Amino acid sequence: MQSSRPVPVRRTSRLPRGARRLQLLQAAQEVFVAQGFHAAAMDDIADRAGVSKPVLYQHFPGKRELYLALLEQQVTELTDRVRDAMAGTEDNRTRVHGAVGAYFDFIDAEGGAFRLVFESDLRNDDDVRALVDRGNRACVEAIAEVIAGDTGSSPEQAHLLASGMTGLAETSARWWLAQKGTVSRDEAVSLMSSLAWRGISRFPRVEGEPVGG
């Protein structure tokens, strides 16, 4: 006769604190992306990570704190991608291509974590909104610094132009993801960076040359 005793949940082996935290954030990402903040439960996240709920609470005191930690991780990831694109070359056309590509790669990354940044069901939370706004400002500032330095535009003008570029990159990348398969990633990035470049390159350098000259 088959035993009616419940099968114990297999728990993961003991990990260093930093490695455990990363594991829990990965599990939380999978649950939050699939269910949203409000429908997700700490039990679901603990089960996904293969740990007991007390272990989860040792690292994060609650669901909101866990969500904020994960959101900060993803905002930093996007910001770093954009900053690297700006710092990785002196050629401005390549910078534009890299900045657009940074948004496409972030949005196309495995796991769909971009949804936590751009489609969160917790955007009315002050701390969530502040984190997202901080990330957006950091991306805009990284691009605006280059624009201002090369064109002599005022800080306000440079930030407006940079905001337009990040908006173009985000919106087009999200549209492309929904239509994925109709246009390749490389073609999509090339098309959108060319569109941005045709505008930004018309602003003269401080010396009187085109921005890409």
Protein Blocks (a to p, Z undefined) as FASTA:
>chain_A
ZZfbdcdddddddddfklmmmmmmmmmmmmmmmnommlpcfklmmmmnopafklmmmmpg
bfklmmmmmmmmmmmmmmmmmmmmmmmpcbfklmmmmmmmmmmmmmmpghilmmmmmmcc
klmpmklmmmmmmmmmmmmmmmmmmmmmmnopafklmmmmmmmmmmmmmmmmmmmmmmgo
jacfklmmmmmmmmmmmmmmmpccfkopafkZZ
